[in-house]
Amino acid sequence: WQRCPDFTGLERVGGVDLSFIKGDDVNACAQLVVLSYPDLELLYEDSQMVTLTAPYISGFLAFRETPYLLEALQRLETTQPSLLPQVVLVDGNGLFHYREFGLACHLGVLSGLPCIGVAKNLLQVQGVEKNEKHQSQIASLQKGGESFPLTSDSGKVLGKALRSSDSSTKPVYVSVGHKISLDTALRLTHSCCRYRVPEPIRQHRASSDRLPSFLVLWKQQYAPAPQRLIAVCCWDANTGTGGGGLPNKGTGIVYAFRKRDKLERVR
């Protein structure tokens, strides 16, 4: 399908992300969605609360996050292999990285699936900077689908800044993750965009925003602080299981509720 201008044969596109609780870099929600292509309708979604064990080190994010995203893909392959995506859009970078091996590269190599890095914010690396030149390049993008290269000091193209839609002037940053060319990654990313963020990534963000429907209020008094009157835990109404575990009676706060696209700790 990668060799076809209209991606004939591509039927399933995935998106993965790890959403953190605000103020907490240990507890997060690992998410996978699979959409049909080209109509971008939801086929599958998986959300799991996880506790990260590896420390945060700048530039080594993949070592913290990849295992949980890989597990989501493996669960899908085990339970519904017919829905396994043919390509995965990763909320993060691929070759556009300090060592040219970001999250999308790690996930691609370990899963064996073609992966594309799609970052919402510019990583300032190898001479690529958020300066006047970069801003003028963004301003030169007149319509959706236009792009410019992200070139290192050595002259190597690490990725491209893509204006993903006519209505959005802020680009996303696309780079190769695994088993795909940059031009193909760019065209496919644009074809998945209805708004600024491509649907496989935007959909799992939207899925995260629906988390309040899975929340159960755990009525518990915290005197005298009024802001501690209610603790909230993640509870999946479909499976009847609590994300990360329900609190024991008499314990302090558990998890959180979601506000916009940030998980916020209650206490």
C-alpha positions in Angstrom: 0.0 0.0 0.0 2.9 2.4 0.6 3.8 2.4 -3.1 0.3 3.4 -4.2 -0.5 7.2 -4.5 -3.9 6.7 -2.8 -2.7 4.0 -0.4 -4.7 1.2 -2.0 -4.7 -1.8 0.4 -4.4 0.3 3.6 -7.5 -0.5 5.7 -6.4 0.1 9.4 -4.4 3.0 10.9 -3.5 3.0 14.6 -2.6 5.7 17.0 -0.9 5.4 20.4 -0.2 7.8 23.3 0.6 7.9 27.0 -1.4 10.6 28.9 0.0 11.6 32.3 -1.8 12.7 35.4 -1.0 16.4 35.9 1.7 16.8 38.6 2.4 13.0 38.5 5.0 11.6 36.2 4.4 8.0 37.4 0.7 7.2 36.8 -0.5 7.4 33.2 -3.1 6.2 30.8 -1.7 4.1 27.9 -4.0 4.3 24.9 -4.3 2.6 21.5 -7.0 3.3 18.9 -7.4 1.7 15.5 -9.4 3.6 12.7 -10.6 2.4 9.4 -8.9 3.9 6.3 -9.7 6.1 4.5 -13.0 6.9 6.3 -11.3 7.1 9.7 -14.0 5.4 11.7 -13.2 3.9 15.1 -12.7 0.1 15.0 -11.0 -0.5 18.3 -9.8 1.3 21.4 -7.8 0.2 24.4 -7.1 2.4 27.5 -5.2 1.1 30.5 -4.0 2.9 33.6 -0.3 2.1 34.1 2.4 2.9 36.7 5.7 3.7 35.1 8.8 2.3 36.8 11.7 3.8 34.8 12.8 7.3 35.8 12.2 10.3 33.5 15.5 11.2 31.7 15.3 13.9 29.0 15.9 12.3 25.6 15.2 8.8 26.8 11.4 9.0 27.0 11.0 5.9 24.9 12.6 3.7 27.6 9.7 4.7 29.9 6.8 4.6 27.6 7.4 2.0 24.9 6.7 -1.1 27.0 3.1 0.0 27.8 2.3 1.0 24.2 3.8 -2.3 23.0 1.6 -4.2 25.5 -1.5 -2.5 24.0 -0.5 -3.6 20.5 0.2 -7.1 21.8 -3.2 -7.3 23.6 -4.9 -6.4 20.3 -2.8 -9.0 18.4 -3.8 -11.7 20.9 -7.5 -10.9 21.2 -8.5 -9.4 17.8 -5.6 -9.9 15.3 -7.8 -9.0 12.4 -7.8 -5.4 13.7 -4.1 -5.0 14.1 -3.1 -1.7 12.4 -1.0 -1.7 9.3 0.7 1.5 10.3 0.8 3.3 13.7 0.9 7.1 14.3 2.8 7.8 17.5 2.3 10.9 19.5 6.0 11.7 19.6 9.1 11.8 17.5 10.9 9.2 15.3 14.2 10.1 13.6 13.6 13.7 14.6 15.4 13.1 17.9 18.6 13.8 19.8 20.1 10.4 18.7 17.7 10.0 15.7 15.9 7.2 17.5 12.8 8.4 19.3 9.6 6.8 20.6 8.2 6.0 17.2 11.4 4.2 16.2 11.5 2.1 19.4 7.9 1.1 19.0 8.3 0.2 15.4 11.4 -1.9 15.8 9.9 -3.8 18.8 6.4 -4.3 17.2 7.6 -4.8 13.6 4.9 -2.4 12.4 5.5 0.7 10.2 5.4 3.7 12.6 5.3 7.5 12.1 6.3 10.0 14.7 3.8 13.0 14.8 4.8 15.6 17.4 2.7 18.6 18.3 5.6 20.6 19.6 9.0 21.3 18.1 11.9 19.4 19.6 14.9 21.8 19.3 17.6 19.4 18.3 20.7 19.2 16.0 20.4 22.9 15.1 16.7 23.0 14.5 15.5 25.8 16.6 12.3 27.7 17.3 13.6 31.0 16.1 12.6 33.7 13.6 13.7 31.6 10.6 11.4 28.7 11.8 8.5 31.1 12.4 8.9 32.6 8.9 8.9 29.1 7.4 5.7 28.3 9.3 4.2 31.6 7.9 5.1 30.5 4.4 2.8 27.5 4.6 -0.4 28.7 2.9 -2.7 25.7 2.9 -3.1 22.2 4.3 -0.6 19.7 3.0 2.3 22.1 2.6 5.4 21.4 4.5 9.1 22.3 5.0 12.0 20.1 6.0 13.6 20.0 9.4 17.3 20.0 8.6 20.1 19.4 11.0 23.4 21.3 11.1 24.9 18.5 9.0 22.3 18.9 6.3 20.4 15.8 7.1 16.6 16.0 6.9 15.2 14.7 10.1 11.6 15.2 9.5 9.1 17.8 8.1 6.8 20.5 9.6 3.4 19.9 8.1 0.5 22.3 7.9 -2.2 19.6 8.4 -5.3 21.5 7.5 -6.4 24.8 5.9 -7.9 25.9 9.2 -4.8 25.4 11.3 -1.7 27.6 11.0 0.3 25.7 13.6 2.1 22.7 12.1 2.7 19.2 13.4 6.2 17.7 13.1 6.3 14.4 11.2 9.3 12.0 11.1 10.0 8.4 10.2 9.6 5.9 12.9 10.0 2.5 11.2 9.5 0.8 7.8 8.2 3.9 6.0 9.7 6.8 4.0 9.4 10.4 5.0 7.4 11.3 2.0 4.9 8.5 2.6 4.7 9.3 6.3 3.9 12.9 5.4 1.2 12.1 2.8 -0.4 9.6 5.1 -0.4 11.9 8.1 -2.0 14.6 6.0 -4.6 12.2 4.7 -5.6 11.4 8.3 -6.1 15.0 9.2 -9.5 16.6 9.6 -8.1 19.2 12.0 -4.6 20.0 13.1 -3.9 16.7 14.8 -4.3 13.5 12.7 -7.4 11.5 13.7 -5.6 8.4 15.0 -3.9 10.6 17.6 -6.8 13.1 18.1 -9.2 10.2 18.6 -7.3 8.7 21.5 -7.2 12.2 23.0 -10.9 12.3 22.5 -11.2 8.9 24.1 -9.2 10.2 27.1 -11.7 13.0 27.4 -14.5 10.5 27.8 -12.8 9.1 30.9 -15.2 10.9 33.2 -17.9 8.6 32.0 -15.9 5.7 33.5 -15.3 7.4 36.8 -16.9 6.4 40.1 -17.0 8.9 42.9 -15.6 7.4 46.0 -17.4 9.2 48.8 -15.0 9.9 51.5 -14.6 12.7 54.0 -11.3 14.6 54.4 -11.7 17.0 57.4 -11.0 19.7 57.6 -9.8 20.5 54.1 -12.9 21.0 51.9 -11.0 20.3 48.7 -10.5 16.7 49.9 -14.2 15.9 50.3 -14.2 13.5 47.4 -11.6 11.1 46.1 -12.0 9.8 42.5 -10.7 6.6 41.0 -10.7 5.4 37.4 -13.4 2.7 36.9 -14.2 1.1 33.6 -18.0 0.7 33.4 -17.7 -1.8 30.6 -15.4 -4.3 32.3 -16.2 -3.5 35.9 -12.6 -3.0 36.8 -10.8 -0.1 38.4 -7.9 1.4 36.5 -4.8 1.0 38.8 -7.0 -0.5 41.5 -9.7 0.8 43.8 -8.8 2.4 47.1 -9.2 0.5 50.3 -11.7 2.0 52.7 -10.2 4.7 54.8 -7.3 5.4 52.5 -6.4 8.7 51.0 -7.0 9.8 47.4 -6.6 7.4 44.5 -6.4 8.7 41.0 -8.1 11.6 39.3 -10.5 13.0 36.9 -9.8 14.4 33.5 -10.0 18.1 32.7 -9.5 18.9 29.0 -6.7 16.6 28.0 -4.8 16.5 31.3 -5.4 14.0 34.0 -5.5 15.9 37.2 -4.8 14.6 40.7 -7.6 15.4 43.1 -5.5 15.9 46.2 
